[in-house]
Amino acid sequence: MIKSKITRLFIAGTAGLLISCNTTNNSGLEQAINEVKDGQQVILKKIASLEKSIANLAVASKNKPAAKNNNKKQQPPQADPNKVYNVEIGDSFTIGPKNAKVTIIEWMDFQ
């Protein structure tokens, strides 16, 4: 009786071991693992490229001369108060003499 139980247990263990060692379905898993490894290699190459670019930018910024007034915002060019601007009046409505020294133009947009 004990011998038959041991024999059944041995057969069941052997069958379980043989089923778990089935290598026919491992090719799909190996292919998936290889695809993941290839993807990792591509990502690692891109990371190395980015790190190299960052290092080059850091070196370039260290070699760049410091700008004057770096902390102040750059001001737009100032308008020249002595410049004369000629604006075409065309067929627009005007009041006053046509040869006036100063012309004031009011522009409105009616939509």
C-alpha positions, 0 to 999 in steps of 0.5 A: 500500500505504501509502495503504491502511494510512493509509486503514484507520487513519483509518477505524478511528480515525474509527469509534472516535471516533464510538462513544466519542461516543455520547450516547444512553446518557448520560441514565442517567449524568446522572440518577445524577450529579444524584441524587448532587448532590442527596444531597450538598446534603441532607448539606451542609444537615444539616451546616450545621444541626449546626454552627449547633446546636453554635455555639448550645450553645457560646454558651449554655454560656458564658452559663450561670453557673458552678455551685458545687463543679462538680468535686464530685459532687452528694451525695444528700440526707442522712437526718434522724436525728430523723425517725420512720418509721411502717412498717405491720406488718400480719399479720407475725410479731412478738416482744415487746410491741405497744406497744414504743417501738422496732420492728426489722423484718427483711425477707427475700425467699425465692424 
